[in-house]
Amino acid sequence: MKIEKLLFVTEFEELWYDAVQPLLELRKAGLKHVVFLHVIDRDKVAMHRGVGYLKSEAVKLKEVANVRFIDWAESLFEQGMEVGAHIVVGNLVAKIVSVSEDEDVDLIITGCHKKGKMKDLVAGSEIMEVLRRSSKPVLVLKYAESGKIDERLFERPLFATDWSPASNAALQFISLLKDLVQDVRLIHVASEKSVEGTSAMEVQKIRKENRQKLEDDCAVLRDQGIAVEQHLYIGEVVEQIKKAVQERNASMIVVGTTGKGPMRERWLGSVPRHLAEEYNLPVLIVPPDREA
């Protein structure tokens, strides 16, 4: 498997053409084709104008988006990329899911405002709804304080695993990036409850078991020629991930969304969404393998 085609979703206010350039590093993983998507929401058009939905207004917005996409496409053509574009009216989530499936993309790209405030376009709830309805991984790009996307965002990913099916899918996805990744920071965050009331010997047993699971994942990545270091944290998941990012100088965060089971709400409902909404670092969110 390769990452041959990606879907770049933009409303133009939160993600610009400059964000495409770092993604071209994915050519080392097989990228050949970029598909642009701009969704015009009927309700937002009506709300902005203070009147009902106007077809003429949607036509105008389509023309503006088309001019921009043509300009972006010309730049990518010059770099040897294949390019497609969709400018559609409708529900954001539904259109992202349908276009990603119709185009058979390998990765969906969306973003947030340069100042870090999430736009309605990429609200965490909408990102998670896309992941629930699609089998496609989603990369939420973030502009740094410098106003730029890190050109080396794939070099030092921090992968937070809970060994769920989605985490296993994320591990396999990272393997596809072997020619881009410098080294992976692999972590697991154990809950404080898992060690409360236990003896020192039992704590060491838990630590050993988690370390062995981490080492098993490390072996998968090393077999692909990827350097990896493992770390075990204890505490609240999001806070510990943020701590690990700072300590390990990570360039992006990778998490799985988890499927069913007791960990569903912990990871699917809160962790990826919180990181996407509030943390100023790119986040790659991988759903479970629907075919597994």
C-alpha positions as CSV (number, residue, x, y, z in Angstrom):
1,M,0.0,0.0,0.0
2,K,1.1,3.6,-0.7
3,I,-0.2,7.1,-0.1
4,E,-0.9,7.9,-3.7
5,K,-3.8,10.4,-3.5
6,L,-4.8,12.9,-0.8
7,L,-7.9,15.1,-0.4
8,F,-7.1,18.7,0.6
9,V,-10.2,20.2,2.2
10,T,-10.2,24.0,2.6
11,E,-12.5,26.9,3.2
12,F,-9.6,29.3,2.3
13,E,-9.7,31.0,5.6
14,E,-8.0,28.3,7.6
15,L,-5.7,26.6,5.1
16,W,-3.9,28.0,2.1
17,Y,-1.8,26.7,-0.7
18,D,1.4,27.1,1.3
19,A,0.1,24.2,3.5
20,V,0.3,21.9,0.4
21,Q,4.0,22.3,0.0
22,P,5.1,20.3,3.1
23,L,2.7,17.6,2.0
24,L,4.6,17.0,-1.2
25,E,7.2,15.2,0.9
26,L,4.6,12.4,0.7
27,R,5.9,11.7,-2.8
28,K,8.5,9.6,-1.0
29,A,5.6,7.5,0.1
30,G,4.0,7.3,-3.3
31,L,2.0,10.5,-3.6
32,K,1.0,11.4,-7.2
33,H,-2.3,13.1,-7.0
34,V,-3.8,16.0,-5.0
35,V,-7.6,16.5,-4.9
36,F,-8.9,19.9,-3.7
37,L,-12.3,20.2,-2.1
38,H,-14.2,23.3,-1.1
39,V,-17.7,22.8,0.4
40,I,-20.2,25.7,0.3
41,D,-22.6,25.2,3.2
42,R,-26.2,26.4,2.3
43,D,-26.9,27.4,5.9
44,K,-23.7,29.4,6.3
45,V,-24.4,31.3,3.1
46,A,-27.9,32.2,4.3
47,M,-26.6,33.1,7.8
48,H,-23.8,35.3,6.4
49,R,-26.3,37.2,4.2
50,G,-29.1,37.3,6.7
51,V,-31.5,35.9,4.2
52,G,-32.5,32.6,2.8
53,Y,-30.2,30.5,0.6
54,L,-29.4,32.3,-2.6
55,K,-28.3,30.2,-5.6
56,S,-26.7,33.3,-7.2
57,E,-24.5,33.7,-4.1
58,A,-23.4,30.0,-4.3
59,V,-22.5,30.5,-8.0
60,K,-20.4,33.5,-7.1
61,L,-18.6,31.6,-4.3
62,K,-18.0,28.7,-6.7
63,E,-16.4,31.0,-9.3
64,V,-14.1,32.5,-6.6
65,A,-13.0,29.0,-5.4
66,N,-12.5,27.8,-9.0
67,V,-10.1,30.7,-9.7
68,R,-8.0,29.9,-6.7
69,F,-8.0,26.1,-7.4
70,I,-6.8,26.8,-11.0
71,D,-3.9,28.8,-9.7
72,W,-3.0,26.2,-7.1
73,A,-3.3,23.4,-9.7
74,E,-1.0,25.2,-12.1
75,S,1.7,25.3,-9.5
76,L,1.4,21.6,-8.7
77,F,1.3,20.6,-12.4
78,E,4.7,22.3,-12.7
79,Q,6.0,20.1,-9.9
80,G,4.8,16.9,-11.8
81,M,1.6,16.3,-9.7
82,E,-1.8,15.2,-10.9
83,V,-4.5,17.5,-9.6
84,G,-8.3,17.4,-9.3
85,A,-10.8,19.7,-7.7
86,H,-14.4,19.6,-6.3
87,I,-16.4,22.7,-5.5
88,V,-19.8,21.6,-4.1
89,V,-22.8,22.9,-2.2
90,G,-24.0,20.8,0.7
91,N,-23.2,19.4,4.1
92,L,-19.5,19.5,4.9
93,V,-19.1,16.0,6.5
94,A,-21.3,14.3,3.9
95,K,-19.3,15.9,1.1
96,I,-15.9,15.0,2.6
97,V,-16.9,11.4,3.0
98,S,-18.5,11.0,-0.4
99,V,-15.7,12.8,-2.3
100,S,-13.0,10.9,-0.4
101,E,-14.7,7.6,-1.3
102,D,-15.4,8.5,-4.9
103,E,-11.8,9.6,-5.4
104,D,-10.5,6.7,-3.4
105,V,-8.0,8.9,-1.5
106,D,-5.5,7.5,1.0
107,L,-5.5,10.5,3.3
108,I,-7.8,13.5,4.1
109,I,-6.2,16.9,4.9
110,T,-8.0,19.6,6.8
111,G,-6.9,22.5,8.9
112,C,-7.5,25.2,11.4
113,H,-7.2,29.0,11.4
114,K,-3.7,30.5,11.5
115,K,-4.3,31.9,15.0
116,G,-5.2,28.5,16.3
117,K,-8.9,29.0,16.6
118,M,-10.9,26.2,15.1
119,K,-13.3,27.2,12.3
120,D,-16.7,25.8,12.0
121,L,-15.4,24.0,9.0
122,V,-13.1,21.8,11.0
123,A,-14.8,21.6,14.4
124,G,-13.6,18.6,16.3
125,S,-17.0,17.1,16.2
126,E,-17.1,17.2,12.4
127,I,-13.6,15.7,12.2
128,M,-14.7,12.8,14.4
129,E,-17.9,12.4,12.4
130,V,-15.8,12.0,9.2
131,L,-13.7,9.4,10.9
132,R,-16.8,7.5,12.1
133,R,-18.3,7.4,8.6
134,S,-15.1,6.8,6.6
135,S,-12.1,4.5,6.6
136,K,-9.7,7.4,5.6
137,P,-7.1,8.8,8.0
138,V,-7.4,12.5,8.7
139,L,-4.4,14.9,9.1
140,V,-5.4,18.1,10.8
141,L,-2.7,20.7,9.9
142,K,-1.8,23.6,12.2
143,Y,0.0,26.8,11.5
144,A,2.8,27.4,13.9
145,E,3.3,30.8,15.7
146,S,5.5,31.7,12.8
147,G,2.5,31.6,10.5
148,K,3.9,28.6,8.6
149,I,3.4,24.8,8.4
150,D,6.4,22.9,9.6
151,E,8.2,21.8,6.5
152,R,9.4,18.7,8.3
153,L,6.2,17.7,10.0
154,F,6.7,14.0,9.2
155,E,10.2,13.7,10.6
156,R,9.5,13.2,14.3
157,P,6.0,11.9,14.9
158,L,4.8,11.1,18.4
159,F,2.6,8.0,18.3
160,A,0.3,7.5,21.3
161,T,-0.9,3.9,21.3
162,D,-3.5,2.0,23.4
163,W,-3.0,-1.1,21.3
164,S,-6.6,-1.0,20.0
165,P,-7.4,-1.9,16.3
166,A,-7.2,1.8,15.4
167,S,-3.8,2.1,17.1
168,N,-2.6,-1.0,15.1
169,A,-4.0,0.7,11.9
170,A,-2.0,3.9,12.8
171,L,1.1,1.8,13.3
172,Q,0.8,0.4,9.8
173,F,0.1,3.8,8.4
174,I,3.3,5.1,10.0
175,S,5.2,2.3,8.3
176,L,4.1,3.8,5.0
177,L,6.0,6.9,5.9
178,K,9.3,5.1,6.4
179,D,11.1,7.2,3.8
180,L,10.0,10.5,5.5
181,V,10.3,9.7,9.1
182,Q,13.6,10.4,10.9
183,D,12.5,8.6,14.1
184,V,9.3,7.9,16.0
185,R,8.5,8.7,19.6
186,L,6.2,5.8,20.7
187,I,4.3,6.3,23.9
188,H,1.6,4.7,26.0
189,V,-0.3,6.6,28.7
190,A,-1.4,4.3,31.5
191,S,-4.2,5.6,33.8
192,E,-3.5,6.4,37.4
193,K,-6.3,4.1,38.4
194,S,-4.4,1.1,36.9
195,V,-1.7,1.5,39.5
196,E,-3.7,2.8,42.5
197,G,-3.8,0.6,45.5
198,T,-1.2,-1.8,44.0
199,S,2.0,-2.9,45.6
200,A,5.4,-1.9,44.3
201,M,5.8,-5.3,42.9
202,E,2.5,-5.2,41.0
203,V,3.4,-1.7,39.6
204,Q,6.6,-3.1,38.3
205,K,4.7,-6.0,36.7
206,I,2.3,-3.5,35.0
207,R,5.3,-1.4,33.8
208,K,7.0,-4.5,32.4
209,E,3.9,-5.7,30.6
210,N,3.4,-2.2,29.0
211,R,7.0,-2.0,28.1
212,Q,6.9,-5.3,26.3
213,K,3.8,-4.2,24.3
214,L,5.7,-1.0,23.3
215,E,8.7,-3.1,22.3
216,D,6.6,-5.3,20.1
217,D,5.4,-2.1,18.3
218,C,8.9,-0.8,18.1
219,A,10.0,-4.1,16.4
220,V,7.3,-3.5,13.7
221,L,8.7,-0.1,12.9
222,R,12.3,-1.2,13.1
223,D,11.6,-3.9,10.6
224,Q,10.7,-1.1,8.2
225,G,14.0,0.6,8.9
226,I,12.4,3.3,11.1
227,A,14.3,4.5,14.2
228,V,12.0,4.5,17.3
229,E,12.2,5.2,21.0
230,Q,9.6,4.1,23.5
231,H,8.3,5.8,26.6
232,L,5.6,5.0,29.3
233,Y,3.6,7.7,30.9
234,I,1.0,7.6,33.7
235,G,-1.8,10.1,34.1
236,E,-4.5,11.9,32.1
237,V,-4.1,11.0,28.5
238,V,-4.2,14.4,26.7
239,E,-2.0,16.2,29.3
240,Q,0.6,13.4,29.2
241,I,0.7,13.5,25.4
242,K,1.3,17.2,25.5
243,K,4.1,16.6,28.0
244,A,5.6,14.0,25.8
245,V,5.5,16.3,22.8
246,Q,7.5,18.9,24.6
247,E,9.9,16.5,26.1
248,R,10.6,14.6,22.9
249,N,10.4,17.6,20.5
250,A,7.8,15.9,18.3
251,S,6.8,17.4,14.9
252,M,3.3,15.9,14.9
253,I,1.0,13.7,16.9
254,V,-0.4,10.3,15.7
255,V,-3.4,8.7,17.4
256,G,-5.9,6.0,16.5
257,T,-9.6,6.6,17.1
258,T,-10.4,3.2,18.6
259,G,-13.5,1.2,17.7
260,K,-15.9,-0.3,20.2
261,G,-15.2,-1.2,23.8
262,P,-14.6,0.5,27.1
263,M,-11.8,2.7,25.7
264,R,-14.1,4.1,23.0
265,E,-15.1,7.3,24.7
266,R,-11.7,7.9,26.2
267,W,-10.0,7.8,22.8
268,L,-12.7,8.3,20.2
269,G,-14.8,10.8,22.0
270,S,-12.2,13.0,23.7
271,V,-8.5,12.6,23.0
272,P,-8.3,13.1,19.2
273,R,-11.0,15.7,19.3
274,H,-9.3,17.6,22.1
275,L,-5.9,17.5,20.4
276,A,-7.4,18.6,17.1
277,E,-9.3,21.5,18.6
278,E,-6.9,22.9,21.2
279,Y,-3.3,21.8,20.6
280,N,-1.2,23.8,18.2
281,L,0.5,20.8,16.5
282,P,-0.5,18.8,13.5
283,V,-2.5,15.7,14.4
284,L,-2.9,12.6,12.3
285,I,-6.0,10.6,13.3
286,V,-6.3,7.0,12.0
287,P,-9.6,5.1,12.2
288,P,-9.8,1.3,12.6
289,D,-9.2,-0.8,9.5
290,R,-12.8,-1.4,8.4
291,E,-11.6,-4.4,6.5
292,A,-9.9,-6.1,9.4
